[in-house]
Amino acid sequence: DTEVTQTPKHLVMGMTNKKSLKCEQHMGHRAMYWYKQKAKKPPELMFVYSYEKLSINESVPSRFSPECPNSSLLNLHLHALQPEDSALYLCASSQDPDRVVNTIYFGEGSWLTVV
Amino acid sequence: KNQVEQSPQSLIILEGKNCTLQCNYTVSPFSNLRWYKQDTGRGPVSLTIMTFSENTKSNGRYTATLDADTKQSSLHITASQLSDSASYICVVRSTDKLIFGTGTRLQVFP
């Protein structure tokens, strides 16, 4: 099983809503990532979790709040988003955060539209 | 500044033809270079990973090359198929960061 599963696939939310994106992997990977991707642009790193601890936060606004409840799950809590936050949000995982040569597996993404 | 540049931006070829995508990078320190395929609206899928010492790596009809001296990589697609239509992204790892190229959008027409 080389799968990273993301839910929901599509989400439409208002600027005052609170919602969450969920990500799950059962490959025993110890590094998990959130990326944001706008149309026709490469993915931009948001957060990295290594061994369930936040190791990288790429100066992401506080309206995005990551959470890693256990080694298989990664959430992204959303609150008071802006229309410009509409994008494809990709979750990814890799086996060992300390290994340089690591295949990074991406999920299918969650399409977020903020209205 | 760490950068990964890809060319061409977009490419149209006929089914069955070969094509080569280019990637130039100015990343230091260099750890490895990856090629990903991304279908529209889907997550990227890894094609190859190459370290400093590897010159070429194949994955089916995809062959990637790496010249660490000139800091160039290429992805060659042989006997293209309609399902090869996608964006191809070159990604260079530097310590704990992945630096993404802007991608080449490939369209394969029958």
Chai-1 contact restraints between the chains, C-beta under 6 A:
chainA,res_idxA,chainB,res_idxB,connection_type,confidence,min_distance_angstrom,max_distance_angstrom,comment,restraint_id
A,P42,B,F100,contact,1.0,0.0,6.0,A-B,restraint_1
A,P42,B,T102,contact,1.0,0.0,6.0,A-B,restraint_2
A,P43,B,F100,contact,1.0,0.0,6.0,A-B,restraint_3
A,L90,B,G43,contact,1.0,0.0,6.0,A-B,restraint_4
A,V100,B,S31,contact,1.0,0.0,6.0,A-B,restraint_5
A,V101,B,N32,contact,1.0,0.0,6.0,A-B,restraint_6
A,V101,B,T51,contact,1.0,0.0,6.0,A-B,restraint_7
A,T103,B,S46,contact,1.0,0.0,6.0,A-B,restraint_8
A,F106,B,G43,contact,1.0,0.0,6.0,A-B,restraint_9
A,F106,B,P44,contact,1.0,0.0,6.0,A-B,restraint_10
A,G107,B,G43,contact,1.0,0.0,6.0,A-B,restraint_11
A,E108,B,R42,contact,1.0,0.0,6.0,A-B,restraint_12
A,E108,B,G43,contact,1.0,0.0,6.0,A-B,restraint_13
A,G109,B,G43,contact,1.0,0.0,6.0,A-B,restraint_14
